[in-house]
């Protein structure tokens, strides 16, 4: 499958999943309180650490391994079972301690249900990395859409039945069952595979750095939520999550369809000895052309978006969301760096970078927590800036790129973002936005921003223009075929 077709399939995948998630987030924000969502959020923050240990870099190893055979697959499966079931035991046994830490009995019930997931996940865990390796993104799309739909429908039904904070826990379990079933259906050769540990040492030697890197990455956001849950309360965790939800929507809609394809492409180029740096710079140019204008729009329109999507009980998340838009605009520049280092087989470099960056991030959060949620959100700008500098110091040694090359790759994106910022800024300052006046200003800003963005892309002759033209030609051709067949 070509890279362009892979991107298109991932585009459909991500937008389908994002659309389902979008609807479920809106409904759940009105069915559950910040306290109830906060209970589930702190459990997922704790579980997030174990997820990185459960995976142990097995997926990343399978993606970059040059000589993949049946024995290595059996060893990967054996390790997946070992780490997954161990994580399940740890989570179940520690559920009471976690509940006591947050002084919330409901945390224990949620944690026990989530522990069951760790028993199930390893059964189909090899399928997605292998599908990515072979760039079979249609199969991945089907699985992801099914999982997203199963989670959304089951969680909403449980919430309507009065399950409260347990709704999301049961929904997660249902989606895990669907994920395992779909993964094994897509890779039937994995059904009945016998686990082994013959090549465990080779996988662990790679995975130790990969899992260390992922654990440190998880240490940032998950550690932040744990600190906030302990120091500011569980409702504050939910407000932080709603502030970040605007970023999450973008990541599901854009980043989630680019990252898997880019990672698989970089890994293949690295295995073939091709120039990864050239492709990396091209992708970062596309990302910033879409991402920077999106973050600027969401920053100015945070109040209308949160009011319309979630309701007035979430207004406190507005300044948090605006700060996150600034931070993630910076972070977008190095959003692919860790993945690129791992795809090129340099998991050790990725680990070193992460271990320098993320522990101080949590210390910043602890220091800022007494000053409130906005101060905590502000630490993300510092972390994103530090990550930008550090990550390119390490990545430059892997794919031989320099700061000047990155700056040249995104200069047109910066100009597009500056031009595109005019409509949302005008609506923000002069549109009379406030309670009861959000829908029309948001729609007006969205339409004007979209048109100005398109004009800016063509006016600056941005590289993404060619992709837009290809898409337009493809749509026109499809329409002609439909009209021709109808005639």
Beta strands, then each sheet from edge to edge (+ up, - down):
end
